Amino acid sequence: LNRTEKGESSTKIGHNLKLAHMTVTTIIKDKDRIRDQLERGINNVLRWYKEIYDEKKRASFQTSPLPQ
């Protein structure tokens, strides 16, 4: 995306990335929205992993034998 600020056309970027011109134009135009969606998605995945980890940790704590 930075290359467009230096004057490289979205058509040339699209050709280099094997993407259609409109795809690259849309990405460049909507990059802030796309970045926000990706950040939200990544944060959701991290939260889900933490919840799973916490559940497994609680389950193993409940099933582990008490020390003598």
PyMOL Python script that loads the backbone (N, CA, C, O; Angstrom):
from pymol import cmd

cmd.read_pdbstr("""\
ATOM      1  N   LEU A   1       0.820  -1.198   0.000  1.00  0.00           N
ATOM      2  CA  LEU A   1       0.000   0.000   0.000  1.00  0.00           C
ATOM      3  C   LEU A   1       0.861   1.258   0.000  1.00  0.00           C
ATOM      4  O   LEU A   1       0.480   2.275  -0.579  1.00  0.00           O
ATOM      5  N   ASN A   2       2.012   1.191   0.643  1.00  0.00           N
ATOM      6  CA  ASN A   2       2.878   2.361   0.677  1.00  0.00           C
ATOM      7  C   ASN A   2       3.376   2.722  -0.715  1.00  0.00           C
ATOM      8  O   ASN A   2       3.686   3.882  -0.985  1.00  0.00           O
ATOM      9  N   ARG A   3       3.454   1.729  -1.602  1.00  0.00           N
ATOM     10  CA  ARG A   3       3.980   2.004  -2.943  1.00  0.00           C
ATOM     11  C   ARG A   3       3.091   2.970  -3.710  1.00  0.00           C
ATOM     12  O   ARG A   3       3.585   3.701  -4.568  1.00  0.00           O
ATOM     13  N   THR A   4       1.785   2.994  -3.425  1.00  0.00           N
ATOM     14  CA  THR A   4       0.909   3.920  -4.144  1.00  0.00           C
ATOM     15  C   THR A   4       1.223   5.349  -3.754  1.00  0.00           C
ATOM     16  O   THR A   4       1.057   6.258  -4.567  1.00  0.00           O
ATOM     17  N   GLU A   5       1.673   5.567  -2.528  1.00  0.00           N
ATOM     18  CA  GLU A   5       2.028   6.917  -2.106  1.00  0.00           C
ATOM     19  C   GLU A   5       3.265   7.404  -2.860  1.00  0.00           C
ATOM     20  O   GLU A   5       3.469   8.609  -3.005  1.00  0.00           O
ATOM     21  N   LYS A   6       4.087   6.475  -3.337  1.00  0.00           N
ATOM     22  CA  LYS A   6       5.286   6.835  -4.087  1.00  0.00           C
ATOM     23  C   LYS A   6       5.008   6.898  -5.584  1.00  0.00           C
ATOM     24  O   LYS A   6       5.918   7.140  -6.376  1.00  0.00           O
ATOM     25  N   GLY A   7       3.755   6.681  -5.972  1.00  0.00           N
ATOM     26  CA  GLY A   7       3.391   6.850  -7.365  1.00  0.00           C
ATOM     27  C   GLY A   7       3.211   5.567  -8.148  1.00  0.00           C
ATOM     28  O   GLY A   7       2.895   5.630  -9.336  1.00  0.00           O
ATOM     29  N   GLU A   8       3.397   4.409  -7.542  1.00  0.00           N
ATOM     30  CA  GLU A   8       3.173   3.164  -8.278  1.00  0.00           C
ATOM     31  C   GLU A   8       1.675   2.914  -8.357  1.00  0.00           C
ATOM     32  O   GLU A   8       0.972   2.998  -7.350  1.00  0.00           O
ATOM     33  N   SER A   9       1.198   2.613  -9.537  1.00  0.00           N
ATOM     34  CA  SER A   9      -0.243   2.464  -9.729  1.00  0.00           C
ATOM     35  C   SER A   9      -0.753   1.172  -9.110  1.00  0.00           C
ATOM     36  O   SER A   9      -0.018   0.195  -8.966  1.00  0.00           O
ATOM     37  N   SER A  10      -2.043   1.194  -8.747  1.00  0.00           N
ATOM     38  CA  SER A  10      -2.646  -0.014  -8.191  1.00  0.00           C
ATOM     39  C   SER A  10      -2.689  -1.128  -9.229  1.00  0.00           C
ATOM     40  O   SER A  10      -2.700  -2.303  -8.862  1.00  0.00           O
ATOM     41  N   THR A  11      -2.713  -0.784 -10.526  1.00  0.00           N
ATOM     42  CA  THR A  11      -2.674  -1.814 -11.570  1.00  0.00           C
ATOM     43  C   THR A  11      -1.348  -2.564 -11.518  1.00  0.00           C
ATOM     44  O   THR A  11      -1.320  -3.791 -11.615  1.00  0.00           O
ATOM     45  N   LYS A  12      -0.243  -1.821 -11.362  1.00  0.00           N
ATOM     46  CA  LYS A  12       1.066  -2.468 -11.307  1.00  0.00           C
ATOM     47  C   LYS A  12       1.200  -3.314 -10.041  1.00  0.00           C
ATOM     48  O   LYS A  12       1.729  -4.425 -10.091  1.00  0.00           O
ATOM     49  N   ILE A  13       0.725  -2.796  -8.911  1.00  0.00           N
ATOM     50  CA  ILE A  13       0.755  -3.580  -7.669  1.00  0.00           C
ATOM     51  C   ILE A  13      -0.069  -4.844  -7.851  1.00  0.00           C
ATOM     52  O   ILE A  13       0.364  -5.934  -7.479  1.00  0.00           O
ATOM     53  N   GLY A  14      -1.269  -4.694  -8.428  1.00  0.00           N
ATOM     54  CA  GLY A  14      -2.139  -5.848  -8.651  1.00  0.00           C
ATOM     55  C   GLY A  14      -1.476  -6.883  -9.535  1.00  0.00           C
ATOM     56  O   GLY A  14      -1.584  -8.082  -9.276  1.00  0.00           O
ATOM     57  N   HIS A  15      -0.790  -6.437 -10.577  1.00  0.00           N
ATOM     58  CA  HIS A  15      -0.088  -7.363 -11.471  1.00  0.00           C
ATOM     59  C   HIS A  15       0.999  -8.107 -10.700  1.00  0.00           C
ATOM     60  O   HIS A  15       1.149  -9.320 -10.846  1.00  0.00           O
ATOM     61  N   ASN A  16       1.758  -7.377  -9.878  1.00  0.00           N
ATOM     62  CA  ASN A  16       2.830  -8.010  -9.101  1.00  0.00           C
ATOM     63  C   ASN A  16       2.283  -9.017  -8.100  1.00  0.00           C
ATOM     64  O   ASN A  16       2.916 -10.040  -7.839  1.00  0.00           O
ATOM     65  N   LEU A  17       1.112  -8.734  -7.539  1.00  0.00           N
ATOM     66  CA  LEU A  17       0.514  -9.625  -6.539  1.00  0.00           C
ATOM     67  C   LEU A  17      -0.456 -10.624  -7.156  1.00  0.00           C
ATOM     68  O   LEU A  17      -1.068 -11.415  -6.439  1.00  0.00           O
ATOM     69  N   LYS A  18      -0.603 -10.595  -8.483  1.00  0.00           N
ATOM     70  CA  LYS A  18      -1.547 -11.466  -9.201  1.00  0.00           C
ATOM     71  C   LYS A  18      -2.991 -11.205  -8.748  1.00  0.00           C
ATOM     72  O   LYS A  18      -3.793 -12.129  -8.610  1.00  0.00           O
ATOM     73  N   LEU A  19      -3.297  -9.921  -8.523  1.00  0.00           N
ATOM     74  CA  LEU A  19      -4.651  -9.528  -8.143  1.00  0.00           C
ATOM     75  C   LEU A  19      -5.235  -8.626  -9.223  1.00  0.00           C
ATOM     76  O   LEU A  19      -4.504  -7.977  -9.971  1.00  0.00           O
ATOM     77  N   ALA A  20      -6.544  -8.596  -9.293  1.00  0.00           N
ATOM     78  CA  ALA A  20      -7.214  -7.697 -10.232  1.00  0.00           C
ATOM     79  C   ALA A  20      -7.044  -6.254  -9.772  1.00  0.00           C
ATOM     80  O   ALA A  20      -6.915  -5.977  -8.579  1.00  0.00           O
ATOM     81  N   HIS A  21      -7.045  -5.335 -10.745  1.00  0.00           N
ATOM     82  CA  HIS A  21      -6.899  -3.902 -10.441  1.00  0.00           C
ATOM     83  C   HIS A  21      -7.950  -3.446  -9.430  1.00  0.00           C
ATOM     84  O   HIS A  21      -7.627  -2.729  -8.482  1.00  0.00           O
ATOM     85  N   MET A  22      -9.206  -3.857  -9.625  1.00  0.00           N
ATOM     86  CA  MET A  22     -10.272  -3.413  -8.719  1.00  0.00           C
ATOM     87  C   MET A  22     -10.053  -3.940  -7.310  1.00  0.00           C
ATOM     88  O   MET A  22     -10.373  -3.253  -6.340  1.00  0.00           O
ATOM     89  N   THR A  23      -9.513  -5.144  -7.180  1.00  0.00           N
ATOM     90  CA  THR A  23      -9.232  -5.693  -5.850  1.00  0.00           C
ATOM     91  C   THR A  23      -8.254  -4.799  -5.113  1.00  0.00           C
ATOM     92  O   THR A  23      -8.479  -4.446  -3.956  1.00  0.00           O
ATOM     93  N   VAL A  24      -7.173  -4.432  -5.777  1.00  0.00           N
ATOM     94  CA  VAL A  24      -6.153  -3.590  -5.149  1.00  0.00           C
ATOM     95  C   VAL A  24      -6.719  -2.206  -4.860  1.00  0.00           C
ATOM     96  O   VAL A  24      -6.468  -1.645  -3.794  1.00  0.00           O
ATOM     97  N   THR A  25      -7.483  -1.649  -5.801  1.00  0.00           N
ATOM     98  CA  THR A  25      -8.086  -0.332  -5.592  1.00  0.00           C
ATOM     99  C   THR A  25      -8.994  -0.355  -4.374  1.00  0.00           C
ATOM    100  O   THR A  25      -8.974   0.574  -3.566  1.00  0.00           O
ATOM    101  N   THR A  26      -9.790  -1.406  -4.236  1.00  0.00           N
ATOM    102  CA  THR A  26     -10.689  -1.536  -3.086  1.00  0.00           C
ATOM    103  C   THR A  26      -9.898  -1.650  -1.795  1.00  0.00           C
ATOM    104  O   THR A  26     -10.241  -1.017  -0.797  1.00  0.00           O
ATOM    105  N   ILE A  27      -8.837  -2.456  -1.808  1.00  0.00           N
ATOM    106  CA  ILE A  27      -8.006  -2.616  -0.611  1.00  0.00           C
ATOM    107  C   ILE A  27      -7.404  -1.276  -0.212  1.00  0.00           C
ATOM    108  O   ILE A  27      -7.416  -0.913   0.964  1.00  0.00           O
ATOM    109  N   ILE A  28      -6.879  -0.545  -1.184  1.00  0.00           N
ATOM    110  CA  ILE A  28      -6.249   0.749  -0.890  1.00  0.00           C
ATOM    111  C   ILE A  28      -7.296   1.724  -0.352  1.00  0.00           C
ATOM    112  O   ILE A  28      -7.043   2.451   0.609  1.00  0.00           O
ATOM    113  N   LYS A  29      -8.460   1.733  -0.973  1.00  0.00           N
ATOM    114  CA  LYS A  29      -9.509   2.671  -0.566  1.00  0.00           C
ATOM    115  C   LYS A  29     -10.045   2.323   0.821  1.00  0.00           C
ATOM    116  O   LYS A  29     -10.355   3.218   1.608  1.00  0.00           O
ATOM    117  N   ASP A  30     -10.155   1.041   1.123  1.00  0.00           N
ATOM    118  CA  ASP A  30     -10.779   0.586   2.367  1.00  0.00           C
ATOM    119  C   ASP A  30      -9.767   0.052   3.375  1.00  0.00           C
ATOM    120  O   ASP A  30     -10.138  -0.700   4.277  1.00  0.00           O
ATOM    121  N   LYS A  31      -8.489   0.428   3.239  1.00  0.00           N
ATOM    122  CA  LYS A  31      -7.460  -0.200   4.071  1.00  0.00           C
ATOM    123  C   LYS A  31      -7.697   0.010   5.563  1.00  0.00           C
ATOM    124  O   LYS A  31      -7.399  -0.881   6.358  1.00  0.00           O
ATOM    125  N   ASP A  32      -8.226   1.170   5.963  1.00  0.00           N
ATOM    126  CA  ASP A  32      -8.472   1.397   7.390  1.00  0.00           C
ATOM    127  C   ASP A  32      -9.569   0.473   7.908  1.00  0.00           C
ATOM    128  O   ASP A  32      -9.443  -0.106   8.987  1.00  0.00           O
ATOM    129  N   ARG A  33     -10.649   0.338   7.131  1.00  0.00           N
ATOM    130  CA  ARG A  33     -11.749  -0.551   7.534  1.00  0.00           C
ATOM    131  C   ARG A  33     -11.271  -2.000   7.571  1.00  0.00           C
ATOM    132  O   ARG A  33     -11.601  -2.741   8.497  1.00  0.00           O
ATOM    133  N   ILE A  34     -10.497  -2.401   6.566  1.00  0.00           N
ATOM    134  CA  ILE A  34      -9.983  -3.770   6.511  1.00  0.00           C
ATOM    135  C   ILE A  34      -9.062  -4.029   7.702  1.00  0.00           C
ATOM    136  O   ILE A  34      -9.145  -5.083   8.333  1.00  0.00           O
ATOM    137  N   ARG A  35      -8.179  -3.063   8.015  1.00  0.00           N
ATOM    138  CA  ARG A  35      -7.273  -3.215   9.154  1.00  0.00           C
ATOM    139  C   ARG A  35      -8.066  -3.363  10.454  1.00  0.00           C
ATOM    140  O   ARG A  35      -7.740  -4.208  11.287  1.00  0.00           O
ATOM    141  N   ASP A  36      -9.107  -2.543  10.630  1.00  0.00           N
ATOM    142  CA  ASP A  36      -9.929  -2.622  11.840  1.00  0.00           C
ATOM    143  C   ASP A  36     -10.606  -3.986  11.951  1.00  0.00           C
ATOM    144  O   ASP A  36     -10.670  -4.564  13.037  1.00  0.00           O
ATOM    145  N   GLN A  37     -11.115  -4.502  10.822  1.00  0.00           N
ATOM    146  CA  GLN A  37     -11.767  -5.813  10.844  1.00  0.00           C
ATOM    147  C   GLN A  37     -10.763  -6.909  11.195  1.00  0.00           C
ATOM    148  O   GLN A  37     -11.078  -7.815  11.966  1.00  0.00           O
ATOM    149  N   LEU A  38      -9.558  -6.830  10.632  1.00  0.00           N
ATOM    150  CA  LEU A  38      -8.531  -7.822  10.939  1.00  0.00           C
ATOM    151  C   LEU A  38      -8.141  -7.769  12.411  1.00  0.00           C
ATOM    152  O   LEU A  38      -7.987  -8.807  13.054  1.00  0.00           O
ATOM    153  N   GLU A  39      -7.981  -6.558  12.944  1.00  0.00           N
ATOM    154  CA  GLU A  39      -7.627  -6.419  14.359  1.00  0.00           C
ATOM    155  C   GLU A  39      -8.715  -7.000  15.248  1.00  0.00           C
ATOM    156  O   GLU A  39      -8.418  -7.696  16.219  1.00  0.00           O
ATOM    157  N   ARG A  40      -9.983  -6.718  14.921  1.00  0.00           N
ATOM    158  CA  ARG A  40     -11.087  -7.279  15.710  1.00  0.00           C
ATOM    159  C   ARG A  40     -11.082  -8.801  15.631  1.00  0.00           C
ATOM    160  O   ARG A  40     -11.266  -9.481  16.641  1.00  0.00           O
ATOM    161  N   GLY A  41     -10.872  -9.335  14.428  1.00  0.00           N
ATOM    162  CA  GLY A  41     -10.846 -10.785  14.265  1.00  0.00           C
ATOM    163  C   GLY A  41      -9.713 -11.427  15.045  1.00  0.00           C
ATOM    164  O   GLY A  41      -9.906 -12.454  15.695  1.00  0.00           O
ATOM    165  N   ILE A  42      -8.533 -10.827  14.982  1.00  0.00           N
ATOM    166  CA  ILE A  42      -7.382 -11.359  15.721  1.00  0.00           C
ATOM    167  C   ILE A  42      -7.650 -11.298  17.215  1.00  0.00           C
ATOM    168  O   ILE A  42      -7.360 -12.254  17.935  1.00  0.00           O
ATOM    169  N   ASN A  43      -8.201 -10.187  17.692  1.00  0.00           N
ATOM    170  CA  ASN A  43      -8.508 -10.065  19.118  1.00  0.00           C
ATOM    171  C   ASN A  43      -9.533 -11.096  19.556  1.00  0.00           C
ATOM    172  O   ASN A  43      -9.429 -11.641  20.655  1.00  0.00           O
ATOM    173  N   ASN A  44     -10.530 -11.375  18.706  1.00  0.00           N
ATOM    174  CA  ASN A  44     -11.519 -12.408  19.030  1.00  0.00           C
ATOM    175  C   ASN A  44     -10.857 -13.770  19.155  1.00  0.00           C
ATOM    176  O   ASN A  44     -11.129 -14.511  20.099  1.00  0.00           O
ATOM    177  N   VAL A  45      -9.986 -14.104  18.203  1.00  0.00           N
ATOM    178  CA  VAL A  45      -9.300 -15.402  18.241  1.00  0.00           C
ATOM    179  C   VAL A  45      -8.451 -15.511  19.504  1.00  0.00           C
ATOM    180  O   VAL A  45      -8.461 -16.545  20.173  1.00  0.00           O
ATOM    181  N   LEU A  46      -7.719 -14.453  19.832  1.00  0.00           N
ATOM    182  CA  LEU A  46      -6.893 -14.480  21.042  1.00  0.00           C
ATOM    183  C   LEU A  46      -7.756 -14.658  22.288  1.00  0.00           C
ATOM    184  O   LEU A  46      -7.385 -15.400  23.198  1.00  0.00           O
ATOM    185  N   ARG A  47      -8.901 -13.984  22.335  1.00  0.00           N
ATOM    186  CA  ARG A  47      -9.804 -14.123  23.483  1.00  0.00           C
ATOM    187  C   ARG A  47     -10.335 -15.555  23.572  1.00  0.00           C
ATOM    188  O   ARG A  47     -10.415 -16.123  24.662  1.00  0.00           O
ATOM    189  N   TRP A  48     -10.702 -16.145  22.414  1.00  0.00           N
ATOM    190  CA  TRP A  48     -11.203 -17.521  22.419  1.00  0.00           C
ATOM    191  C   TRP A  48     -10.127 -18.490  22.903  1.00  0.00           C
ATOM    192  O   TRP A  48     -10.415 -19.387  23.695  1.00  0.00           O
ATOM    193  N   TYR A  49      -8.892 -18.316  22.435  1.00  0.00           N
ATOM    194  CA  TYR A  49      -7.809 -19.190  22.889  1.00  0.00           C
ATOM    195  C   TYR A  49      -7.597 -19.060  24.392  1.00  0.00           C
ATOM    196  O   TYR A  49      -7.375 -20.057  25.077  1.00  0.00           O
ATOM    197  N   LYS A  50      -7.665 -17.833  24.907  1.00  0.00           N
ATOM    198  CA  LYS A  50      -7.483 -17.620  26.340  1.00  0.00           C
ATOM    199  C   LYS A  50      -8.601 -18.307  27.122  1.00  0.00           C
ATOM    200  O   LYS A  50      -8.346 -18.932  28.152  1.00  0.00           O
ATOM    201  N   GLU A  51      -9.844 -18.192  26.637  1.00  0.00           N
ATOM    202  CA  GLU A  51     -10.962 -18.850  27.312  1.00  0.00           C
ATOM    203  C   GLU A  51     -10.771 -20.365  27.317  1.00  0.00           C
ATOM    204  O   GLU A  51     -10.994 -21.010  28.341  1.00  0.00           O
ATOM    205  N   ILE A  52     -10.365 -20.935  26.191  1.00  0.00           N
ATOM    206  CA  ILE A  52     -10.128 -22.385  26.111  1.00  0.00           C
ATOM    207  C   ILE A  52      -9.004 -22.782  27.061  1.00  0.00           C
ATOM    208  O   ILE A  52      -9.118 -23.771  27.784  1.00  0.00           O
ATOM    209  N   TYR A  53      -7.916 -22.010  27.059  1.00  0.00           N
ATOM    210  CA  TYR A  53      -6.778 -22.294  27.934  1.00  0.00           C
ATOM    211  C   TYR A  53      -7.216 -22.246  29.395  1.00  0.00           C
ATOM    212  O   TYR A  53      -6.878 -23.137  30.175  1.00  0.00           O
ATOM    213  N   ASP A  54      -7.969 -21.208  29.767  1.00  0.00           N
ATOM    214  CA  ASP A  54      -8.425 -21.076  31.154  1.00  0.00           C
ATOM    215  C   ASP A  54      -9.336 -22.234  31.544  1.00  0.00           C
ATOM    216  O   ASP A  54      -9.236 -22.750  32.656  1.00  0.00           O
ATOM    217  N   GLU A  55     -10.229 -22.650  30.633  1.00  0.00           N
ATOM    218  CA  GLU A  55     -11.119 -23.780  30.920  1.00  0.00           C
ATOM    219  C   GLU A  55     -10.321 -25.065  31.124  1.00  0.00           C
ATOM    220  O   GLU A  55     -10.594 -25.828  32.051  1.00  0.00           O
ATOM    221  N   LYS A  56      -9.333 -25.306  30.255  1.00  0.00           N
ATOM    222  CA  LYS A  56      -8.521 -26.521  30.385  1.00  0.00           C
ATOM    223  C   LYS A  56      -7.714 -26.488  31.677  1.00  0.00           C
ATOM    224  O   LYS A  56      -7.551 -27.511  32.341  1.00  0.00           O
ATOM    225  N   LYS A  57      -7.212 -25.308  32.030  1.00  0.00           N
ATOM    226  CA  LYS A  57      -6.437 -25.169  33.259  1.00  0.00           C
ATOM    227  C   LYS A  57      -7.329 -25.468  34.467  1.00  0.00           C
ATOM    228  O   LYS A  57      -6.912 -26.171  35.388  1.00  0.00           O
ATOM    229  N   ARG A  58      -8.556 -24.933  34.465  1.00  0.00           N
ATOM    230  CA  ARG A  58      -9.493 -25.200  35.570  1.00  0.00           C
ATOM    231  C   ARG A  58      -9.825 -26.685  35.632  1.00  0.00           C
ATOM    232  O   ARG A  58      -9.865 -27.267  36.715  1.00  0.00           O
ATOM    233  N   ALA A  59     -10.063 -27.298  34.482  1.00  0.00           N
ATOM    234  CA  ALA A  59     -10.424 -28.716  34.444  1.00  0.00           C
ATOM    235  C   ALA A  59      -9.280 -29.574  34.964  1.00  0.00           C
ATOM    236  O   ALA A  59      -9.518 -30.516  35.719  1.00  0.00           O
ATOM    237  N   SER A  60      -8.048 -29.273  34.580  1.00  0.00           N
ATOM    238  CA  SER A  60      -6.922 -30.087  35.043  1.00  0.00           C
ATOM    239  C   SER A  60      -6.681 -29.859  36.531  1.00  0.00           C
ATOM    240  O   SER A  60      -6.249 -30.773  37.233  1.00  0.00           O
ATOM    241  N   PHE A  61      -6.953 -28.666  37.015  1.00  0.00           N
ATOM    242  CA  PHE A  61      -6.786 -28.389  38.442  1.00  0.00           C
ATOM    243  C   PHE A  61      -7.814 -29.175  39.245  1.00  0.00           C
ATOM    244  O   PHE A  61      -7.504 -29.688  40.320  1.00  0.00           O
ATOM    245  N   GLN A  62      -9.038 -29.270  38.728  1.00  0.00           N
ATOM    246  CA  GLN A  62     -10.105 -29.977  39.435  1.00  0.00           C
ATOM    247  C   GLN A  62      -9.886 -31.480  39.432  1.00  0.00           C
ATOM    248  O   GLN A  62     -10.323 -32.160  40.360  1.00  0.00           O
ATOM    249  N   THR A  63      -9.224 -32.017  38.421  1.00  0.00           N
ATOM    250  CA  THR A  63      -9.050 -33.470  38.334  1.00  0.00           C
ATOM    251  C   THR A  63      -7.710 -33.932  38.882  1.00  0.00           C
ATOM    252  O   THR A  63      -7.485 -35.133  39.032  1.00  0.00           O
ATOM    253  N   SER A  64      -6.810 -32.990  39.184  1.00  0.00           N
ATOM    254  CA  SER A  64      -5.500 -33.422  39.680  1.00  0.00           C
ATOM    255  C   SER A  64      -5.626 -33.864  41.134  1.00  0.00           C
ATOM    256  O   SER A  64      -6.386 -33.273  41.902  1.00  0.00           O
ATOM    257  N   PRO A  65      -4.880 -34.906  41.514  1.00  0.00           N
ATOM    258  CA  PRO A  65      -4.975 -35.399  42.896  1.00  0.00           C
ATOM    259  C   PRO A  65      -4.399 -34.369  43.870  1.00  0.00           C
ATOM    260  O   PRO A  65      -3.481 -33.618  43.540  1.00  0.00           O
ATOM    261  N   LEU A  66      -4.954 -34.358  45.051  1.00  0.00           N
ATOM    262  CA  LEU A  66      -4.446 -33.452  46.074  1.00  0.00           C
ATOM    263  C   LEU A  66      -3.098 -33.950  46.574  1.00  0.00           C
ATOM    264  O   LEU A  66      -2.893 -35.157  46.700  1.00  0.00           O
ATOM    265  N   PRO A  67      -2.188 -33.044  46.858  1.00  0.00           N
ATOM    266  CA  PRO A  67      -0.883 -33.477  47.382  1.00  0.00           C
ATOM    267  C   PRO A  67      -1.039 -34.078  48.776  1.00  0.00           C
ATOM    268  O   PRO A  67      -1.872 -33.633  49.565  1.00  0.00           O
ATOM    269  N   GLN A  68      -0.247 -35.071  49.060  1.00  0.00           N
ATOM    270  CA  GLN A  68      -0.315 -35.753  50.372  1.00  0.00           C
ATOM    271  C   GLN A  68       0.468 -34.994  51.419  1.00  0.00           C
ATOM    272  O   GLN A  68       0.524 -35.415  52.574  1.00  0.00           O
TER     273      GLN A  68
END
""", "prot")
cmd.dss("prot")
cmd.show_as("cartoon", "prot")
cmd.util.cbc("prot")
cmd.orient("prot")
